[in-house]
């Protein structure tokens, strides 16, 4: 009898232990009795009747993510691949529907994503796809929510995480962007060169103004020095014409002396004689005297013409 009791005790222990099971956090367990749905057990230590109740399966209540890659064509006939990430979870109160009414939820979600993407993207140009990716994601979420809620699933979020056009299209877009940036760079360089030219012109103008002012000051001082020289010569009995001629001759020989000081300069002197200096002085005096005489004659003529005009007006 003792040999028969040992196997019975072992069997009883095994059956007793199999009647207990543990459900993890954020998980729901489906219990069936003789193949028919019986109950839903939440997290913690649970009990079932051995050989009568069966653990049909477990449903995760966590947020899950499904990545779907869809290839479609845009309005401007560019083929593009979109990666759509769908975040969803089973509604705690709808575990029965999620477990029994929908066999492969991933396939259903994937089908709806394909359907919505291929209905929305062909309405947009490629640039609009990048700009309005949130609109595409919201359209996918709206369609999925309307359908999957009946099966106990809640769509938390849909994201368009990647937009990948054909390689040739991407290369063309990069060239367009590079060309646009080169155009802007050229415009900036042109503006910089224009500013440099304007500033250089302003600097040259200022330099010329200061240079002209310096030359004017120099000539003013030279004229003042000549005036003083003429006054000194007048005091010793030399008239203005002779003084002017003497100053010119002096400057002439000063210039020759200055040129002769430079070793690398070449000086050509015309045929000369001992009387050349006095002849030059006499010629200059005669020229100055003649010019003064002509000036006085012209003044008298102007005065005569003015008087004649006044007489004609009075008559």
Secondary structure as GFF3:
##gff-version 3
##sequence-region A 1 315
A	DSSP	alpha_helix	2	18	.	.	.	ID=ss1
A	DSSP	beta_strand	20	23	.	.	.	ID=ss2
A	DSSP	beta_strand	27	33	.	.	.	ID=ss3
A	DSSP	beta_strand	36	41	.	.	.	ID=ss4
A	DSSP	beta_strand	44	47	.	.	.	ID=ss5
A	DSSP	beta_strand	53	60	.	.	.	ID=ss6
A	DSSP	beta_strand	64	73	.	.	.	ID=ss7
A	DSSP	beta_strand	79	90	.	.	.	ID=ss8
A	DSSP	three_ten_helix	92	94	.	.	.	ID=ss9
A	DSSP	alpha_helix	95	100	.	.	.	ID=ss10
A	DSSP	alpha_helix	105	120	.	.	.	ID=ss11
A	DSSP	three_ten_helix	121	123	.	.	.	ID=ss12
A	DSSP	alpha_helix	126	131	.	.	.	ID=ss13
A	DSSP	alpha_helix	133	148	.	.	.	ID=ss14
A	DSSP	three_ten_helix	149	151	.	.	.	ID=ss15
A	DSSP	beta_strand	153	165	.	.	.	ID=ss16
A	DSSP	alpha_helix	167	235	.	.	.	ID=ss17
A	DSSP	alpha_helix	240	260	.	.	.	ID=ss18
A	DSSP	alpha_helix	276	314	.	.	.	ID=ss19
###
